[in-house]
Amino acid sequence: MNIILLSGGSGKRLWPLSNDIRSKQFIKIFKKEDGTYESMLQRVYHQIKKADASATVTIATSKAQVSAIHNQLGSDVGISVEPCRRDTFPAIALATAYLVDVMKVNPEEPVVVCPVDPYVEDCYFEAMKDLAVQADKAEANLVLMGIQPTYPSEKYGYIIPESNEYITYVKTFKEKPSADTAKEYIDQGALWNAGVFAYKLKYVLDKAHELIDFEDYYDLFAKYGTLTKISFDYAVVENEDKIQVQRFKGQWKDLGTWNTLTEAMEESVIGKGIINTQSSGVQIVNEMDIPILAMGLQDVIISASAEGILVSDKEQSSYIKPYVDNIEQQVMFAEKSWGSYRVMDVETEAMTIKVTLNPGHSMNYHSHAHRDEVWVVLAGSGRTVVDGMEQKISSGDVVTMSTGCRHTVIAETELKLVEVQLGKEISVGDKQKYELEY
């Protein structure tokens, strides 16, 4: 089974844990059997592999998310990187070309496209296998998954099928309606449009060539910034007559807001927090190393990270995006391919960061033109290379790098250190990368 997972957007409705660097699908909020937590991305990826261990998974995403994906899933997962945001049709076209031209998948094979962030049970991915099988039959050019509605929602578009069979042709589509109109649609057997569909790779490649002048994946990637922003629905779905829909009656939740996300949480408190017995319907998600105490509250979400603190009525939490847009933000936490970092303190001419490197990983070999750095090793062991000189490091060691010197650190075990940056100009852009030769 070939699968394209769409991983885009910043998920600002889940601020302060989600932002332009760490989107909602990377938040580790779902408890596993061993007591550790996993993210939406990890949960969906593991469910896919459980349903089909040989599945080829390609994640269509922006450059900003690549490091976090590698951190959470490893380096083997396929990634189709969008050079810039151009909506879902260009993203899907690029990922389709990636599968054919880079991964060498036969254009006659089917592929299933779905968002990376639904909260579903394993039967959802068994249904996706059925979707791929149906697309392979070529009875229709597109086969959609329609979700059996559980209430008359105003948040989703609706698919009106021709019959009540498991797989049937689509009669028409309806835009997001009012609640009363949605009830009328459901009475007609309508299904939620979850943005999940399957097609033969050649079909979308042909559509892409009709709308875009390009030769192959590499040419499309080079021209990507010039492409018109257009959704897959407008570019393809609305112009296609041969469309089928497959019903799905299992659990399906769109976890796009704190209100819906807390419904999927198995516990009331993640991180340091206490809720008194006079409170009900309260959840705390705390990434800070300070306790949160909730007293006498009803249906409230409290979320805290280095980016900020949210205290909100659950229903009102759906409307936070315009307020978040007006908050001046500095990225205080990010996952990288080698580990993660968290900003601890910012001064006029100094910044203090806590860095965690995963075993066997290293930073780029680099230098800074405008700042000195001091590393204090908190835990673990590894090696530093400073201007070509290698040195072993372990807990308690201090390493000093002057402006202009080339340096990196290589973790042998999980390595935790505090990095102090000192200089009149401290910026992300002050970094020159080099090849490490020793």
C-alpha positions in Angstrom: 0.0 0.0 0.0 1.3 3.5 -1.0 0.2 6.3 1.4 0.8 10.0 1.2 0.3 11.7 4.6 -0.4 15.5 4.3 1.4 17.2 7.1 0.9 21.0 6.7 -0.2 24.0 8.7 0.8 25.4 12.0 -2.2 24.4 14.1 -2.4 27.7 15.9 -5.7 26.6 17.5 -3.5 24.4 19.8 -1.3 27.3 21.0 0.9 27.4 23.0 2.0 23.9 22.3 1.6 24.3 18.5 3.3 27.1 16.4 4.9 27.7 13.1 7.9 25.4 14.0 6.2 22.7 16.0 2.8 21.9 14.5 0.0 20.1 16.3 0.9 16.7 14.9 4.2 16.7 16.8 2.7 17.3 20.3 3.3 14.2 22.4 0.0 13.8 24.2 -1.2 10.2 23.6 -0.2 7.8 26.3 1.2 4.4 25.2 1.1 1.1 27.1 4.7 1.6 28.4 3.7 5.0 30.0 5.5 7.2 27.5 3.8 9.6 25.2 3.6 9.8 21.4 2.4 12.4 18.9 -0.4 12.3 16.4 2.2 11.7 13.7 3.8 8.8 15.6 0.4 7.3 16.4 -0.8 7.4 12.8 2.5 6.1 11.4 2.6 3.2 13.8 -1.1 2.3 13.0 -0.3 2.3 9.3 2.6 -0.1 9.8 0.5 -2.3 12.0 -2.1 -2.6 9.3 0.5 -3.1 6.5 4.1 -3.5 7.6 5.3 -3.1 3.9 3.4 0.1 3.3 5.3 2.9 1.6 4.7 6.0 3.5 5.5 9.4 2.1 5.0 12.6 4.1 4.2 15.7 2.1 5.4 18.6 4.3 7.2 22.0 4.5 10.9 22.4 5.0 10.3 23.6 8.6 8.8 20.2 9.6 11.5 17.9 8.2 13.7 17.9 11.2 10.8 17.1 13.6 9.6 14.3 11.3 13.1 12.7 11.3 13.3 13.1 15.1 10.0 11.3 15.7 10.0 8.7 12.9 13.7 8.2 12.0 15.6 8.8 8.8 14.0 6.0 6.7 10.5 7.6 6.2 9.9 9.1 2.8 9.5 12.9 2.7 8.3 15.1 -0.2 9.4 18.6 0.8 7.4 21.6 -0.4 9.9 24.5 -1.1 7.0 26.8 -0.1 3.3 26.6 0.6 1.1 26.2 -2.5 -2.0 24.5 -1.1 -3.0 20.8 -1.5 -3.1 20.2 -5.3 0.6 21.2 -5.9 1.6 19.4 -2.7 -0.2 16.2 -3.8 1.1 16.5 -7.4 4.7 16.9 -6.1 4.4 13.9 -3.7 2.9 11.8 -6.5 5.8 12.7 -8.8 8.2 11.9 -5.9 6.8 8.4 -5.7 7.1 7.7 -9.4 10.4 9.5 -10.2 12.3 9.2 -7.0 10.9 6.1 -5.3 10.3 4.4 -8.7 6.8 3.2 -7.9 4.8 2.0 -10.9 2.5 4.7 -12.2 -0.3 2.1 -12.4 -0.2 1.5 -8.7 -2.8 3.1 -6.4 -2.0 5.5 -3.6 -4.1 6.7 -0.6 -3.9 10.3 0.5 -4.9 11.3 4.0 -4.2 14.0 6.6 -1.6 13.1 9.2 -3.7 14.1 12.2 -7.0 12.1 12.6 -7.7 10.3 15.8 -8.9 6.9 14.7 -8.8 3.2 15.6 -6.9 0.5 13.7 -10.0 -0.3 11.6 -9.6 3.0 9.8 -6.4 1.8 8.2 -7.9 -1.5 7.3 -10.5 0.6 5.5 -7.7 2.5 3.7 -6.5 -0.8 2.3 -10.0 -1.4 0.9 -9.8 2.1 -0.6 -6.5 1.3 -2.4 -8.0 -2.0 -3.7 -11.0 -0.2 -5.0 -8.9 2.5 -6.8 -6.8 -0.3 -8.4 -10.0 -1.7 -10.0 -10.2 1.6 -12.0 -14.0 1.7 -11.8 -13.6 5.3 -10.9 -10.7 7.8 -11.2 -11.1 8.8 -7.5 -12.3 6.8 -4.6 -13.1 8.9 -1.5 -13.6 7.8 2.1 -16.8 9.2 3.6 -17.2 9.3 7.4 -20.6 8.3 8.8 -21.7 11.5 10.6 -22.3 11.4 14.4 -24.0 14.8 14.5 -25.0 17.6 12.1 -21.6 19.3 12.0 -21.0 22.8 10.4 -17.3 22.1 10.2 -17.1 19.6 7.4 -18.2 19.4 3.8 -20.6 16.6 2.9 -20.6 13.8 0.2 -24.1 12.8 -1.1 -23.8 9.2 -2.3 -26.0 7.6 -4.9 -26.9 4.6 -2.6 -26.4 3.3 0.9 -24.0 0.6 -0.2 -20.4 0.2 1.2 -19.0 1.5 -2.1 -21.1 3.6 -4.4 -20.8 6.5 -6.9 -21.0 10.1 -5.7 -24.1 12.0 -6.6 -22.9 15.4 -5.5 -20.8 17.4 -2.9 -22.0 20.1 -0.5 -20.0 22.8 1.1 -20.0 23.3 4.9 -23.7 23.9 5.8 -25.6 25.3 8.7 -26.6 22.8 11.4 -30.2 22.6 10.1 -29.0 22.0 6.6 -26.5 19.4 7.7 -29.3 17.5 9.4 -31.2 17.5 6.1 -28.0 16.1 4.3 -27.6 13.4 6.9 -31.3 12.4 6.4 -30.4 11.9 2.8 -27.5 9.5 3.8 -24.7 12.2 3.4 -21.2 11.5 4.7 -18.5 13.8 6.0 -15.7 14.6 3.6 -12.6 13.8 5.6 -10.1 14.6 2.8 -9.1 10.9 2.4 -9.0 9.5 -1.2 -7.3 7.1 -3.4 -6.3 7.1 -7.1 -3.8 5.5 -9.5 -0.6 7.5 -9.5 -0.8 8.1 -13.3 -4.2 9.8 -12.9 -2.9 12.7 -10.8 0.3 12.9 -12.8 -1.7 13.4 -16.0 -3.9 16.0 -14.2 -0.7 17.8 -13.1 0.7 17.8 -16.6 -2.6 19.3 -17.9 -2.3 22.2 -15.4 1.4 22.6 -15.0 4.3 22.7 -17.6 6.9 20.4 -16.1 8.9 17.3 -17.1 9.4 15.3 -13.9 9.6 15.5 -10.1 12.9 17.5 -10.2 11.6 20.0 -12.7 8.3 20.4 -10.7 10.3 20.9 -7.5 12.4 23.6 -9.2 9.3 25.4 -10.5 7.3 25.0 -7.3 7.5 28.6 -6.2 5.8 29.8 -9.4 2.8 27.5 -9.1 -0.7 28.8 -8.5 -2.1 28.2 -5.0 -5.1 25.8 -5.5 -6.7 23.1 -3.5 -7.0 19.5 -4.7 -10.8 19.8 -4.5 -11.0 22.8 -6.8 -8.3 21.5 -9.2 -9.4 17.9 -9.5 -12.4 16.7 -7.5 -14.9 19.3 -8.8 -13.9 18.6 -12.4 -14.1 14.8 -12.1 -17.2 12.8 -13.0 -16.1 9.3 -12.2 -15.9 9.4 -8.4 -16.9 6.7 -5.9 -17.2 6.9 -2.1 -16.5 4.2 0.5 -18.4 4.4 3.8 -16.5 4.4 7.1 -18.6 3.9 10.3 -15.8 3.6 12.8 -14.5 6.3 15.3 -13.1 9.4 13.6 -12.2 12.7 15.2 -10.6 15.8 13.8 -8.3 17.0 16.7 -7.9 20.6 15.4 -8.8 22.4 18.7 -8.2 22.0 22.4 -11.9 21.1 22.8 -11.7 18.1 20.5 -8.1 17.1 21.5 -9.0 16.8 25.2 -11.8 14.4 24.3 -9.0 12.0 23.1 -6.8 12.4 26.2 -6.8 9.4 28.5 -5.9 11.4 31.6 -6.7 14.8 33.0 -3.1 15.9 33.7 0.0 15.7 31.5 3.0 17.2 33.2 3.1 18.8 36.6 -0.5 19.7 37.7 -3.2 19.2 40.3 -7.0 19.5 39.9 -9.1 19.7 43.0 -12.2 17.5 43.4 -14.5 20.6 43.1 -13.4 20.9 39.4 -14.9 18.9 36.5 -14.1 18.6 32.9 -10.7 20.2 33.4 -7.5 19.1 31.6 -3.9 20.4 32.2 -1.2 20.0 29.6 2.0 21.4 31.1 5.4 21.3 29.4 7.0 23.6 32.1 8.9 22.4 35.1 6.6 24.3 37.4 3.3 23.0 39.0 -0.1 24.2 37.9 -3.0 24.1 40.4 -6.6 24.2 39.2 -9.4 25.0 41.8 -13.2 24.9 41.3 -13.1 25.1 37.5 -15.6 23.7 35.0 -14.8 22.6 31.4 -11.5 24.4 31.2 -8.3 23.6 29.3 -5.0 24.9 30.8 -1.9 24.5 28.6 1.5 25.8 29.4 4.8 25.9 27.5 7.8 28.1 27.0 5.8 30.0 24.3 3.0 31.0 26.7 0.1 29.9 28.9 -3.5 29.3 27.8 -6.4 29.2 30.3 -9.7 28.8 28.4 -13.2 27.6 28.4 -13.2 24.5 26.2 -15.8 25.8 23.8 -14.1 29.2 23.5 -10.7 27.6 22.8 -11.9 27.0 19.2 -11.7 30.7 18.6 -8.1 31.6 19.7 -6.4 31.8 16.3 -6.9 35.6 15.7 -5.6 36.3 19.2 -2.6 34.1 18.7 -1.9 35.9 15.4 -1.4 39.1 17.4 1.1 37.6 19.9 4.7 38.3 19.1 6.3 34.9 19.3 9.8 33.6 19.6 10.3 29.9 19.1 11.3 28.5 22.5 11.2 24.8 21.7 12.0 22.9 18.5 12.7 19.3 17.5 15.6 18.8 15.1 16.8 15.7 13.3 19.5 15.3 15.9 17.5 16.0 19.0 15.8 19.0 20.5 16.4 22.4 22.1 14.6 24.6 24.6 15.3 28.3 25.2 15.7 28.8 28.9 16.6 32.5 29.1 17.0 35.5 26.8 19.0 38.7 27.7 20.1 41.6 25.6 23.4 40.1 24.6 23.0 36.5 25.9 20.8 33.5 25.3 20.7 30.3 27.3 19.5 27.0 25.7 19.1 23.5 26.9 20.1 21.0 24.2 19.4 17.3 24.0 21.2 15.2 21.4 20.0 11.7 20.5 22.6 8.8 20.7 24.7 8.7 17.6 23.6 12.1 16.3 25.5 15.3 16.0 25.0 19.0 15.1 26.2 20.4 11.8 29.9 21.4 11.8 29.5 25.2 11.8 30.8 28.6 13.0 29.3 31.9 14.0 30.5 35.4 12.9 29.0 37.4 15.7 28.9 35.4 18.9 30.9 33.2 21.3 29.4 30.0 22.8 30.0 28.0 26.0 28.7 24.4 26.4 28.2 22.9 29.8 27.6 19.1 29.7 24.8 18.1 32.1 24.5 14.4 31.3 25.7 11.7 28.9 28.9 11.3 26.9 30.2 12.2 23.5 32.8 14.1 21.5 33.4 17.7 20.4 35.3 18.8 17.4 36.5 22.4 17.6 38.6 23.7 14.7 39.5 20.1 13.7 40.5 19.0 17.3 38.5 16.1 18.8 37.9 15.8 22.5 35.8 13.4 24.6 33.2 15.0 26.9 31.0 13.9 29.7 29.0 15.3 32.6 30.6 18.4 34.2 32.8 19.3 31.2 32.8 22.8 29.8 33.7 23.7 26.2 34.3 27.2 25.0 34.0 28.4 21.3 35.2 31.8 20.3 33.6 33.8 17.4 34.6 32.3 14.0 35.8 28.9 15.2 34.3 25.7 13.6 32.6 23.3 16.0 30.2 20.5 16.5 29.2 17.9 19.2 28.6 14.2 18.6 26.5 12.2 21.1 27.6 8.7 22.0 24.8 8.3 24.6 21.9 10.7 25.0 23.7 14.0 25.6 22.3 16.9 27.5 24.0 20.2 27.7 23.4 23.9 28.4 24.5 26.2 25.6 25.2 29.9 26.4 25.4 32.3 23.4 27.2 35.6 24.0 27.3 38.5 21.6 25.8 41.8 20.5 24.1 40.1 17.6 22.5 36.7 18.3 20.4 35.4 15.4 19.4 32.1 13.7 20.9 33.4 10.5 24.4 33.7 12.0 25.6 30.2 11.0 28.1 29.0 8.4 28.1 25.2 7.7 31.1 23.2 6.7 32.0 19.6 5.8 33.5 17.8 8.8 37.0 16.4 7.8 39.0 14.5 10.3 
